Amino acid sequence: MPIVKIEIISGKSTDYKKAVMAGVHSALVEAFSIPEYDNIQRLYELDKLCFEIPPTKTEDFTLIEISAFPGRSLEAKKKLYSCIVNNLASNPGIKGDDIFIVINEPSLESWGIRGGKPASEINFGFKIDV
């Protein structure tokens, strides 16, 4: 049940934004083995004045923050990074150097889900430790 926050500079087309979100979700399904339906994403468009980026980056700079249950292996994380970069290079055409990914892993006790239960007490029906 990853929660995704994507930040981009405003002014991109609807198709561009949909492609970014689809590319990130597809990578999560592939690398973290989450169910296809398990999709919680937010895309924030920031005015260029409110989103400072290094001068070496372009207007396509994309910051992706993923909050996920702990337990994914380094290999799964590497696969996720690679899948995201490849997906976004393919569509909508973002260069890998303009993609910045951060994974936050709060403990299972820090997630209140399914009627207010801690995630540590839930049987998800799929593996988290991939």
Steps between C-alpha positions, in 0.01 A plus 500: 500500500756761400392862507658705223557875484627637170611861459556667163526854365155614386403532137511138382219347295240262639653217295844576645368488858306179437812340351709592805245354739451185291876450470556524874209268583607243241849498650360441849292208375803348327771565760307481828242242384209709624153424363405699189202654684718628785545852369520811719678786325503879516654723237587854601569768244713778639567840354864529398548769766389250767712205387871563512709244316871485421606694189615172345139374484237578237135608512415126503651448846278255686514433875339173604448418868371155586382404847498122520480223755851401611641169385589541133849378416772715349453302178128585491583867556762498225246340269245767593743785426593345167139431402390855584785654302442270201123552504525879520772510232269304271193713575488800544871527415666610826877455514625284784709782643179702550339233720557501876346220708475474879350206689374558855425189705298575813454197726183293454374635832508850346236418235132521601301312235191285442278661757775647715705188570877512512645339188698266725169323580384457139533199270553665162473189287829579323869504593660820618853367539590460133 
